[in-house]
């Protein structure tokens, strides 16, 4: 990596000598989600700027806002960003559409070290279009001191009924502890990421083989009724406004007995005695735990594509993992995970990350392939262009059911109508 940077410096000097340096861009604008690992990257990347001279302008946005702004700018060729955070839902579709650039890196990048689930999920026809900065599945993160005191246990792949019973046993709002903290904030990547895994575990799916929405099916109704009851009975007040960052704060304040969410959250838990279990299900384990990566991509048409590719190569490399591990503010417990097999082989990481084996098991067991139940690729999303619009519409209705503004039947009927209109307009049937 240092040799490559030395070559870049030599190239810059050559350009300067020939008067062509003005054509060489030395500034990148990067749109990132405001999650912990992305925030940490801004500090770690100060060394990259010192070594390369490339100035990095960070635009840190809440998840829903990021998706909206990045989608709009990339689809229209707006050119506002040189590097964008996207995920597995967007990368193959945008790559196929020519919205983002294919990624090719040098041999030292060691693409074969990338976990197959991440590489496949961010590729189209074998071409990588986004490089994973961190990857995740979902799992149960629970306070073992509370479950032990209540005399209950949470097992790997436990039943939802047992999980609900455990939530009831540890629920103690008078002491400021809620049995289960779960996503409720509306958004296809917010509440619906978790809710879809519940629906999957109940045997439901977003669409049938003709891509007609199935939101009034028995499976959807049972799943949403369970979700609303679990969170309404044993969750914190105002759950319809909570997503990842809000629940992380509650957990670290000691207010959550159990949290089922992204495995990456374990890197940021500050409460003692946390234990981990594979995601529960209601008889169908396929799709009970999601699969996702926050990845870095280059919008087509940026004038800084070469510099952007160089930065992405560094920021998703083995060297970056070591840079975080050696950073005085972070260490091995704070490295971005879920992307490379080599990360899990470091004894230092294993010692610092009690969640490592549970996270890797969850990622490797995630099942994004199409099945007889669901005709589409994706666990907590469907890999079709229309899904963000469908998912966002349904998310609002599920949040309405959670808040009590609508019954579950009313919410699902309205969700079905909205989704049906979107899919018909898109020409699916």
N, C-alpha and C positions, 0 to 999 in steps of 0.2 A: 504493500500500500504506500509506504514512504517512497519507494522507487518510482511508483506511478506519479506521485505528487511532484517528485523531482523532475520527471519528464515534462509534466505540465508547466512547471516553473520555467524550464528551459524553453518550452514552446512560447510561453508568454514573453520571455526576453527576446526571442527571435522576432515575434510580432511587433514588439516595441521598437526594435532596431529598424524594421522595415516600414514603420509608420502605420501598420495595420492593426495595432493593438485596440484601437477604438471599436473594431468590429468584434472583439472577443468579449462576450458578456461576463461580468463577474458579480452578478447579483441574481438571487433566486427568491421568488415569492412562493411560500409553501402554506397550503391550507391544511390544517390538522384538527382532529377532534380533541376536545379539551379533557382527555383522560390522562391519568397519571404518567404513563410511560411516554406519552407525547410531550407532556410538560417537561419531564426529565430530559428528553432529547435536546431541548433548547439549550440546556446548560452543557450537556456533553458535546454538542456540536460547536461550542465556542472554539474547541481545539481544531475542528475542521476548518473554520474560518481563518484561524491563525496560520494553519499550515498551507492552505490553498489560496487565501486571499478572497475567496468567494463570500460575499455578504449574504446572509440569510434573513429574509423578512418573514416572520411568522404570523399567520392569521389563525388564531385559535378560536374555534367555534363550538357551541353546544351541538350535540349529535344531530338533532333534527334540522337545525339551521344549516349546519355544514352540508348535509345531504341536499337540501334545497338549493343552496347557493352554488355548490360544485356542479350539480346536475344541470342547472340553468346555464352556467358559464361554459361548461364543457360541450353541451349539446349545441350551443349557438356559436361555438368558436370564439368566445369572448376574449380569451387570452389574459384573463385576470391573474391566473396562477401558472407557475411553472411545474409545480408538483402538487398533487392532490391526494388526500386520504380517501380511499374507497374500499369496498369490501367484496366479498364473493358474489353478492347479488349483481353488482354492477360490472365487475372486471371482464367476464367472458362476453357479456352482451355489448359493452362499450368497445371492447377489442374487436369483435366481429363487425361492429358498425363503423370502425375506423375513427372513433372519438379519442382513443388513447393509443400511444405508441407501443409497439412490441418491445420487450426488454431482452437484451443480450448482454451478458457480463463475461469477464475474463475467466480463465480456468481456475484462478486462485479463489474465485467466489465460491466454488464448490456447490453447484446447483444440486448435486445428488445428496447433499447433506440436508437439504430442505425436506421437511416432513411431507410425504406423498399427499396427504389430505390437503395441505396448504397449496402445494404446487398445482395439483389438479384443479382445485377450486378457483384458482386465479388464472387459469389458462383457457384458451379456446383452440381446439384442434392441435393441441400439443405446444402452442406458443404461449409463453408467459407474458401477461399484460400488466401485472401489478406484482410487486415484491412484498411479501409479508413483513411488517414491522413487528407485530406480535400476533399470535394466533390463540384461539380459545375454543373450548367447548363449554358446557355448563355442568355444574355439580352442586351438591348440597354442602353448604358451609355452616356448621352448627356449633353452639357452645356446649362442649361436652360436660363442663361443670354443671350446667343447668339440667341437661338430660340425666346425668348421673344422680343429681339431687332429687329429680322427679321420678327416678326409677324406670326410665324409658330408654329405648335404644333406637338408633336410625341405622339401617343396614344399607349396603350397596344395592341399588336397584330395588329399593323397598316399595311396598304398595303405597298408593296415595292415601289410602285409609289409615295406614300405620303412621305416615308422616303427619296427617291431620291430627291423629291422637297425640303424637309427640308435641305438636304445636300447642294443643290444648293444655297439655300437662305443664309446659314451661311458661305459658302465657301468664304474666303477672303485671298488668298495667298499673296497679297501685304502686309497684316498685319501679315503674318505668321500663319494663321489659315486655316486648311483644313477641308472641310465639313464632310468627312468620313474617318476614319482610320480603315482599315480592313487587316486581314492576307493575305499576298501574298507569303511568303517564302515557297518553296516547301517541302512537307512532308505529310504523311498520317494523322499525328496529328497536322500539322501546317496549311497550307492553306486549306487542304481538310476538316479539322474539320469544318471550317466556310462554305466553299463552299458546302459541302454536305447538310448542313441545308438549304441553298438557293435552291439547287436542290430538296430536299424534299418538300419545300414549293411551288415549281412549279409543283409538282406532279410526279417527277422523282424518280428513284431508281438505285442503282448500278447494280443489277442483276434481271433477270426475274425468273420465278418459276423453270427453269432448270439451274439457276446460269450462264446464258450467260450474259456477260456484255451488258449494255444498254446505252453506252456512246454517241451514235449518235442519240439518241431519240430526238424528238421535245422538250421534257421537259428539257433535259440536254442542248441542244443548246440555248434555251431561257434563262435558268438560267445563263449559262456562259457568254452569250452576255450581260446580265444585269449586272453581277458582273464586267466584264471587263470595261463596260461603266461607271458604278458608281464609281469605284475606279480610273479609268483612268481620268475621268473628275473632280472628287472632292476629290481625295486622295493625299497624299504627294508624291513627286518624289521618285522613287526607291522603290515603295511598294512591288515589287517582292522579296525584301530582308527582309521584316518586318514580324515578328511573335509576340508572346505575349510580351516578354520583350522589344523589340524595340518600340512597340506601347505604352506600359506603360510609357516609358521614354518620348516619344513625347507628350502623353496626359498630363503628369505632367509638361511639359514645356509650356503648354498652346497652343499647336499646333493642337489639334484635337477638332473639334466641336462635333463629334459623334464617338462612338466606339461600335461595336457589337461584343462581345467576352465573355469569361468566366466570370461568376458571381463573381468568387473569386477575379477578378481584382479590384472590388470595395473596397476591404480591403486596397489597396495600392494607391488609388487615392488621390492626395494632392491638387487638384484644387477645389476652392470653387464653390458652385452652381451646383453640378452635380445632375441630376435627372435620374430616371430609368424607363424603360418600357419593357414589355414583347416582345419577339422577333417578328419581322414582318413576313408576309407571302404573297404569291401570290395566295391565294385562298385555299391552303391546309395547315392548321395549324399543322397537325400531322408531327412531326419531324422538325419543324421550330426552335426548341431550343434543343441543345444537352444535353447529360448526360454523366458525366465523374467523376472519382475519381482518384486522385493520392494516391495510396495505398502502403502498406508495406507487402512484402511477404518473405518467407524463401526458398531459393533454396534447392532442395532435395540433400541430401548428405553432407551438411555442418556439420562439427564437432561441431559447436556451436549452434545447433538448439534450445536447451533449453534456453540458454542465449538470443538468438535472439527472441524467443517467449516472454520471459519476457520483453524485451525492447519494442517490438511492442505493447504488452498489456498496458504498461505504456504510450507510445507515442500516442496512439489512444484512450485514456481513458478520462473520465470526469475530472480526476485529472490533466491531461495535459492541458486541456482547462483552468482550474483555474490557473495553473502554469504560462501560458502565460499572463493571465489577471492580475496576481499579480506581474509579472516581471517588474522591474523598467524601462526597455527600451521599453516595449510594451504596455500592457493594453487591455481592452475589445475590442477595435476597431481593434486589431491585432490578435485575436484568430482565429485558423483555423476553417472554417465553412463548412456547407453542409454535416455533418456526423451524428450529434446527435440531436434529437428533443429537448433535455434538453438545448442545447446551445441557442436556440431561445426563451426559456422561461425566461432567466435571464433578469430582468429589466435593469441591467447595460449594457448588450449587446445590447438590443433594443435602449437604449439611445445613445450608441456609434456608432451604425451601422445603418445609415439611409437606407441602402440597404437591411436590413434583410428580410423584408416581400416580397420584389420583388424577392430576391434570392430563398427563400423557395418556393414561388409560381412557379418559373421557374423549380425548381427541381421536384416538385410534379406534374407538368403538362407534363414533358418530357415523351415520348412514345417510349420506346425501343422495344416493342413487335413486332413480325412479323405481317404484314397486307396483304391485297390483292395486294397492290401496291408493297410492298417489302417483299420477302419471308424469310428474315433473321432477327435475333435479332440484335439490335444496332440502334442508331440514326445517329451519324456522322461517323459510321464505320459499317462493317459487321462482326459479330462474327464467322468468319471462319478462319482457319489457313493461308489461302492464301491472306487474305486482306491486310496485311502490304505491301506485294510485289506489289499487284495490285494498292493499294492506292498511294504508292510512285511513281510508274511509271506514273500514271495519274497526280499526283501533278506536275511533271516536265513539262508536256504538258500544264497544266492550267497556270503555271507560264510563259511559253513561250508565251501563248496568251496574258497574262497581260502585258508582256514587249513589245509586238509588234513583237516579233521574228516570230510568226506564226499567221495566222488568227484563229478565233475560230473554223471554219470548219476543218482546217488543224490539229489543236491541238487535236480535238475530234476524228478525223479519226485515227491519230497516237495513241491516248490513247486507242481507241477501239482495234486496232491491237495488242498492247502490252498486254492489259488485256485479250484478247481472247487467246493469246498464253499461258499465265500463267495458265488460267483456263483449257485449253485443256490438257496441260502437267500434271496438277493435276488430270485429269481423270473425270472431271465433265460432259463432253459430248464428 
